[in-house]
Amino acid sequence: MMQILRENTKIIIVIIVIAFVATIVFAWGMDFTGGGGSGRAPQNAVGEVNGIEIPLVSFNRATDQVIENERTKDPEKEIEESDYRQARQKVWNESVASLIQQSQIEKKGIHLTDPELVDFIRRYPPEEVQQAQDFQTNGQFDYQKYIAAMSDQRYSNMWPQVEMLMRGRLSNFKLLEYIGSMVRVSDAEMQDKYLRDNERIKVDYAVVPLSSIDASSVSISRAQIEAYYSSHLDEFKTTEQAYYTVIRAAKNPSAEDDGKAQEEIKAIKSQLDQGADFATLAQEKTQDPSGKDTGGDLGWFSRGQMVGPFDSTAFAMKDSTISAPIKTQFGYHIIYRKGHRVTNGKDEVNASHILIKVSPSQETIDDLRQRIQSFRDEVNADNDSSLLAQYRLTEDAQRKLFRNGAIAGVGRDADLEKFLFESKPNTFSDVYDRADAFYVFRTDRIAPAGTSTLDEVASLIERNLKSEEQKKMSFARAEQIYNAVMGGATLADAAKAQGLTSTETPFFARSGRLPVIGQDPVFFGTAFTLSQANRYCKPVITQAGAAVIEFKDKLVAGLDGFSAQRDTLRSQEMLTLQNAYWDKWYNGVRDASKIEDYRKEHFGDQF
């Protein structure tokens, strides 16, 4: 069993996280008597999984523990309501997962023996114990101290707690072993994969890029759009959608912030003018992290490697001179040009710089937070436009959200998604604090599941039809290249006649990448079907455009190295397949479970 623990690191890490939070829940009073199925939210439960309640008090304690862990990681972090929402979501997900896993452990009759548990505790010290001062030497976990404590009476009260914690984890590991045992990989399958992975091919190819086909030259009529819509109605069936509007206060620096940065960079320039050492001052003042330890050194660079104003200034300077402050998108710079050379016909400059960023100050952030919070406190359906102007906020265009989709500015957020789908129109969310902005979301309407109207999808259909026409035009030009080759021309000459060039590749594998083509599966799949007896393929449509491919050479893989790599390859393939199988299995079990969520009743609409 220990072998599967070593080989399934990804899943084990996931289960450990689940087990940690869930152990808190279990240890503080999980009720296994069932929820009673009343249809109402029990006063003391935050949810149920297959009739087993998740107690509210233990859920809150687990949430507090997650928040405390965040404070430990970053003592200066200001904990906000959004952090509590995320913590509650984390505890909810992990509690549900733990209960589902526990039910499956019982259903499948998975049992632990005392020797198994003792061996597991000995081999895998829990992280919570590793962090205790009693088991550390010079700030690092000391395994020998841990082993010695197992027979030390002073720690006799600790081990029952460790046993309870690790019993749940080991049970989950055995469940993983049970599910993973359903995956098999034969030697024949491994040999075939080894040969495919190690086979190499060399080809010559010409591509008619889709970008070379002028989209404006493609005309799509209304009749074509209507005909496509009528014959593809299934494509336009939609699930329920929430339409919403984003109000935001972007965390951009103010004019005052810019002015302070200017003053700081001017003061640095003044020190340099008075003879201060550039490297020393750069180490003290630059806000470019990579320059702190190097005195601002950028090394040698050629034209075009730096952003415009920086590049033009550095190449216009003379050696051993210091520039006046210049501004780029990164902030204000002072450049010290140290040298110039020509390499392979290209001018290169050796320079250092001092960077002062133009960032929003705490005062600016506080002002933005106050403005959007005031907007949120005062807004209603009738005054939102006037308040937007009053508080100088931005309202973005209306957006729509599908279930489990990404929300503008926030990404995936189950709590906010629930709010957008379940709140009445013209309801405003709480303020969301993100790295780039503060956000408030307004619900607009819900579009029920159904079929999109022609007007809603007409522009999409037109784009798709234009894209198909571009592919046809690209294919037609590629056919001319192919026909010329079949008539005796070289691929290079046939491509040149179309104003294109051909490219000969080095040897590449199925996992390789090629210029223009990238890792296109159609191209790679077609290329590896070619041989000396079947040198050319008819044009194929790739993501880049229609391509004609010519076989050049192939390096056939042998099994000489297979035996030495077999165990490693098997482990890798088993891990990939077991991860996929676990995900599929768990999602299926979760979907089949009866999960009651009472968080709204206890924590409000956005819990």
GIPE-V313662 format. One record per residue. N is the residue number from 1. PHI is phi in degrees with one decimal (* if undefined). BURIAL is b if it has 24 or more other ideal C-beta (glycine too) atoms within 12 Angstrom, else e. Layout:
BEGIN
n->(N	N)
phi->(PHI	PHI)
burial->(BURIAL	BURIAL)
END
This chain:
BEGIN
n->(1	2	3	4	5	6	7	8	9	10	11	12	13	14	15	16	17	18	19	20	21	22	23	24	25	26	27	28	29	30	31	32	33	34	35	36	37	38	39	40	41	42	43	44	45	46	47	48	49	50	51	52	53	54	55	56	57	58	59	60	61	62	63	64	65	66	67	68	69	70	71	72	73	74	75	76	77	78	79	80	81	82	83	84	85	86	87	88	89	90	91	92	93	94	95	96	97	98	99	100	101	102	103	104	105	106	107	108	109	110	111	112	113	114	115	116	117	118	119	120	121	122	123	124	125	126	127	128	129	130	131	132	133	134	135	136	137	138	139	140	141	142	143	144	145	146	147	148	149	150	151	152	153	154	155	156	157	158	159	160	161	162	163	164	165	166	167	168	169	170	171	172	173	174	175	176	177	178	179	180	181	182	183	184	185	186	187	188	189	190	191	192	193	194	195	196	197	198	199	200	201	202	203	204	205	206	207	208	209	210	211	212	213	214	215	216	217	218	219	220	221	222	223	224	225	226	227	228	229	230	231	232	233	234	235	236	237	238	239	240	241	242	243	244	245	246	247	248	249	250	251	252	253	254	255	256	257	258	259	260	261	262	263	264	265	266	267	268	269	270	271	272	273	274	275	276	277	278	279	280	281	282	283	284	285	286	287	288	289	290	291	292	293	294	295	296	297	298	299	300	301	302	303	304	305	306	307	308	309	310	311	312	313	314	315	316	317	318	319	320	321	322	323	324	325	326	327	328	329	330	331	332	333	334	335	336	337	338	339	340	341	342	343	344	345	346	347	348	349	350	351	352	353	354	355	356	357	358	359	360	361	362	363	364	365	366	367	368	369	370	371	372	373	374	375	376	377	378	379	380	381	382	383	384	385	386	387	388	389	390	391	392	393	394	395	396	397	398	399	400	401	402	403	404	405	406	407	408	409	410	411	412	413	414	415	416	417	418	419	420	421	422	423	424	425	426	427	428	429	430	431	432	433	434	435	436	437	438	439	440	441	442	443	444	445	446	447	448	449	450	451	452	453	454	455	456	457	458	459	460	461	462	463	464	465	466	467	468	469	470	471	472	473	474	475	476	477	478	479	480	481	482	483	484	485	486	487	488	489	490	491	492	493	494	495	496	497	498	499	500	501	502	503	504	505	506	507	508	509	510	511	512	513	514	515	516	517	518	519	520	521	522	523	524	525	526	527	528	529	530	531	532	533	534	535	536	537	538	539	540	541	542	543	544	545	546	547	548	549	550	551	552	553	554	555	556	557	558	559	560	561	562	563	564	565	566	567	568	569	570	571	572	573	574	575	576	577	578	579	580	581	582	583	584	585	586	587	588	589	590	591	592	593	594	595	596	597	598	599	600	601	602	603	604	605	606	607)
phi->(*	-62.5	-61.7	-68.8	-64.7	-68.9	-88.3	-125.9	-57.0	-58.7	-66.3	-61.2	-60.0	-59.9	-67.0	-60.9	-60.6	-60.2	-64.7	-63.2	-66.4	-65.2	-64.1	-59.8	-62.4	-63.6	-65.3	-99.7	114.1	-66.3	-92.8	-96.1	-85.9	99.4	-96.5	87.9	59.1	-76.6	89.3	-107.8	-75.0	-60.4	-62.5	-109.5	-128.1	-96.5	177.6	-139.0	-127.3	52.4	85.7	-98.9	-80.0	-103.5	-61.0	-62.3	-64.0	-73.6	-61.6	-65.7	-65.4	-64.2	-61.9	-60.8	-65.9	-63.0	-62.7	-62.7	-62.7	-64.2	-64.0	-65.3	-65.8	-139.1	-58.3	-89.0	-67.7	-88.1	-75.6	-117.2	-59.6	-62.7	-67.5	-66.5	-62.4	-65.4	-64.9	-64.2	-64.7	-61.4	-64.8	-61.1	-58.1	-74.0	-66.8	-61.2	-61.3	-65.2	-65.7	-63.4	-63.5	-62.0	-65.3	-71.7	-61.0	-68.4	-62.0	-91.5	66.1	-81.6	-125.5	-112.3	-103.5	-59.9	-60.5	-59.8	-66.3	-61.8	-63.0	-65.9	-62.8	-67.9	-79.0	-126.3	-57.9	-64.9	-59.2	-59.2	-76.0	-59.6	-83.5	-71.9	-59.9	-61.5	-113.4	-123.8	-131.7	55.0	80.5	-117.7	-60.3	-111.3	-62.3	-66.4	-64.1	-62.9	-64.5	-62.5	-66.9	-66.2	-115.2	-100.8	-61.7	-63.2	-106.3	-62.6	-78.5	-80.5	-65.6	-59.4	-68.9	-63.1	-61.3	-62.9	-62.8	-79.7	-62.2	-65.0	-69.0	-66.4	-61.3	-65.9	-62.4	-69.6	-64.1	-58.8	-61.2	-63.3	-67.9	-65.2	-68.1	-79.8	-95.7	-129.6	-133.0	-85.2	-61.0	-63.7	-65.4	-67.2	-63.3	-62.3	-65.3	-61.7	-64.0	-65.7	-68.2	-101.1	-69.6	-125.4	-138.7	-124.6	-135.8	-116.5	-146.1	-128.8	-120.8	-95.8	-62.0	-60.2	-66.7	-81.1	-95.2	-67.0	-63.0	-68.5	-83.5	-98.9	-108.8	-116.1	-84.8	-61.5	-63.1	-64.3	-63.7	-64.0	-64.9	-64.5	-59.6	-63.6	-92.5	-132.6	-57.3	-61.1	-68.2	-107.1	-73.5	-125.3	-84.9	-58.5	-130.0	-106.4	-94.1	-148.8	-123.8	-103.1	-109.7	-141.0	-119.0	-67.1	-84.0	-93.8	-66.2	-85.9	-61.3	-65.3	-63.2	-63.2	-63.3	-65.5	-64.7	-62.2	-61.7	-67.2	-69.5	-67.1	-65.6	-65.4	-62.1	-63.9	-63.3	-65.3	-62.7	-90.2	104.7	-62.8	-73.0	-62.5	-62.8	-63.9	-66.9	-63.2	-61.0	-81.7	-111.6	-63.1	-105.9	-90.6	-55.2	-71.8	-99.4	-61.1	-94.5	-117.6	66.8	79.9	-64.9	-107.5	72.7	-88.7	-148.2	-98.2	-59.0	91.0	-79.5	-104.4	-64.6	-44.7	-60.9	-66.1	-60.3	-65.0	-67.4	-60.8	-82.8	-88.7	-76.1	-97.3	-60.5	64.7	-119.3	-118.5	-79.9	-72.3	-58.9	-126.2	-113.6	-128.1	-64.6	-92.4	138.2	-99.9	-122.5	-120.4	-108.7	-114.2	-86.7	-102.0	-171.5	-142.4	-154.8	-118.3	-123.9	52.5	80.9	-110.6	-67.6	-133.5	-124.1	-106.6	-147.2	-123.9	-149.0	-117.3	-115.1	-117.3	-75.6	-101.3	-118.9	-65.3	-75.3	-62.1	-63.5	-64.8	-61.0	-62.9	-65.0	-61.8	-61.8	-65.1	-64.4	-73.8	-69.8	-63.4	-56.8	-63.0	-69.8	-102.0	-75.4	-147.2	-64.0	-98.5	-119.4	-63.5	-64.0	-67.8	-70.0	-58.3	-68.8	-60.6	-99.8	53.5	-109.3	-108.6	-110.2	-82.0	-64.0	-61.1	-126.9	-127.3	-131.2	-94.4	-56.4	66.0	-92.8	-88.9	-100.5	-53.6	83.8	-118.4	84.3	-80.7	-149.3	-62.4	-66.5	-68.3	-58.9	-60.3	-61.7	-66.5	-85.6	-109.7	-86.8	-70.6	-57.2	63.1	-100.5	-109.4	-75.7	-66.7	-79.1	-107.1	-98.6	-125.9	-59.6	-97.0	-169.3	-98.1	-125.9	-128.1	-115.6	-108.0	-76.9	-108.9	-164.6	-112.6	-98.8	-66.8	-59.7	170.0	-116.8	-62.1	-74.4	-59.0	-62.0	-67.6	-115.2	-58.4	-66.6	-65.0	-62.0	-60.6	-62.1	-64.4	-66.9	-62.9	-62.1	-64.9	-65.0	-61.4	-63.3	-63.8	-67.1	-63.1	-63.2	-62.5	-67.8	-65.1	-63.8	-63.5	-63.8	-61.0	-63.7	-64.7	-64.6	-64.9	-86.5	115.6	-74.8	-76.1	-63.1	-62.8	-69.0	-64.4	-68.5	-60.9	-63.5	-99.0	74.7	-122.3	-124.6	-101.3	-126.9	-97.4	-88.5	-75.9	-64.0	-139.0	-99.7	-62.5	-93.5	-77.8	-143.2	-125.1	-56.4	71.2	-78.2	69.2	-118.1	-55.1	-67.3	-65.9	-61.5	-64.6	-61.1	-69.3	-57.6	-79.6	-91.4	-80.5	-156.8	-62.0	-82.5	-136.2	-78.2	-120.4	-115.7	-64.4	-54.0	-122.3	-88.7	-108.4	-65.3	-88.2	149.5	-75.3	-126.8	-112.7	-119.9	-118.5	-69.6	-115.8	-164.3	-141.7	-107.0	-78.8	-77.1	-110.8	-99.4	-57.2	-93.7	-65.5	-59.6	-67.4	-102.2	-56.4	-64.4	-64.7	-62.9	-63.6	-61.1	-63.3	-67.6	-62.5	-61.6	-60.8	-68.6	-68.4	-59.4	-63.9	-67.1	-60.3	-57.8	-64.3	-62.9	-63.2	-60.5	-65.3	-65.7	-64.8	-62.8	-84.4	-83.3	-94.9	-115.1	-106.3	-112.9	-108.4	-62.6	-59.0	-66.0	-94.6	-121.7	92.8	-57.2	-100.2	14.6)
burial->(b	e	e	b	b	e	b	b	e	e	b	b	e	b	b	b	b	b	b	b	b	b	b	b	b	b	b	b	e	b	b	e	e	e	b	e	e	e	e	e	b	b	e	e	b	b	b	b	b	b	e	b	b	b	b	b	e	b	b	b	b	b	b	e	b	b	b	e	b	e	e	e	e	e	e	e	e	e	b	e	e	b	b	b	b	b	b	b	b	b	b	b	b	b	b	b	b	b	b	b	b	b	b	b	b	e	e	e	e	b	e	b	e	e	e	b	b	e	e	b	b	b	e	b	b	b	e	e	b	e	e	e	e	e	b	e	e	e	e	e	e	e	e	e	e	b	e	e	b	b	e	e	e	e	e	e	e	e	b	e	e	b	b	b	b	b	b	b	b	b	b	b	b	b	b	b	b	b	b	b	e	e	b	e	b	e	e	e	e	b	b	e	b	b	b	e	e	b	b	b	b	b	b	b	b	b	b	b	b	b	e	e	b	e	e	e	e	e	e	b	e	e	e	e	b	e	e	b	b	e	e	e	e	e	e	b	e	b	e	e	b	b	b	b	b	b	b	b	b	b	b	e	b	b	e	e	b	e	e	b	b	e	e	b	b	e	e	b	b	e	e	b	e	e	e	e	e	b	b	e	b	b	e	e	b	b	b	b	e	e	b	e	e	e	b	b	b	b	e	e	b	e	e	e	e	b	e	e	e	b	b	e	b	b	b	e	b	e	e	e	e	b	b	e	b	b	b	b	e	b	b	b	b	b	b	b	b	b	b	b	e	e	e	e	e	e	e	b	b	b	b	b	b	b	b	b	b	b	b	b	e	e	e	b	b	e	b	b	b	e	b	b	b	e	b	b	e	e	b	e	e	e	e	b	e	e	b	b	e	e	b	e	b	b	b	e	e	e	b	b	b	e	e	e	b	e	b	b	b	b	e	e	b	b	b	b	b	b	b	b	b	b	b	e	e	e	b	b	b	b	b	b	b	b	e	e	b	b	b	b	b	b	b	b	e	b	e	e	e	e	e	b	e	e	e	e	b	e	e	e	b	b	e	e	b	b	e	e	b	b	b	e	b	b	b	e	b	b	b	b	b	b	e	b	b	e	e	e	e	e	b	e	e	b	b	e	e	b	e	b	e	b	b	b	b	e	e	b	b	b	e	b	e	b	e	b	b	e	e	b	e	b	b	b	e	b	b	b	e	b	e	e	e	e	b	b	b	e	b	b	b	b	b	b	b	b	b	b	b	b	b	b	e	b	e	e	b	e	e	e	e	e	e	e	e	e	e	e	b	b	e	e	b	b	b	e	b	b	b	e	b	b	e	e	b	b	e	e	b	e	e	e	b	e	b	b	b	b	b	e	e	b	b	e	b	b	b)
END
